[in-house]
Amino acid sequence: MLQVANLHAFYGKSHVLHGVEFDVRAGEIVALLGRNGSGRSTTAKAIMGMVESTGSVHWKGQEIQGRKPYEIAHLGLGYVPENRDIFPKLTVHQNLMLGQKSAKQKGRWGFDDMYGMFPRLKERQHTEAGVLSGGEQQMLTLCRTLMGDPDLIIIDEPTEGLAPKIVELVGEYLKKLKSRGVSVLLIEQKLTIAMAISDRALVMGHGSIVFHGTPDTLWADAYIRKEWLEV
């Protein structure tokens, strides 16, 4: 479904990604792990056309490297950024409307789905998004992206700053995406949740992929965990 090959990315003269290669198959959750500064978020932005990059990004057999972010999104790639880009002066419902596909293109997700998964959003649907808690804003960002009916969603640190109960809820939510046919590239620091829900794991270090395997294989590899993940 998604194939990334020899991906390099730059911020001005800074060379951040160095030949990143991996794939995400249909109907799976792939965890992209690593310490802060390893290049995980830059990888997501490079795939979405948001940073200067070279290499190849194939999506469903077509090259999307060099396309505009909105063009990539229209092809069925969703992106949930780490900074929770909600529209603070719009209500919860209005934020969801902005992510909705056109009336002529009915997607697999609707308002009832979003409010069913996250009843708290339904309770606050007429509230301005800017006054929501961090956890509620994260829910809203995820749901707004889903309203665009992506086939693959890239989620950057969805559990950052959330209470343990909300972290568990996000994990269940991501598994539900998989059950509805949505692939997930999960950028996460919390190994416990990432390993519990992922089919495969990638570890990044210094802008390159340093490990690729199953969660069980990663748990068994003490060297990789100590060298590239543990603080």
Order of alpha helices (4+ residues) and beta strands (2+ residues): beta-beta-beta-alpha-beta-beta-alpha-beta-alpha-alpha-alpha-alpha-beta-alpha-beta-alpha-beta-beta-alpha-alpha
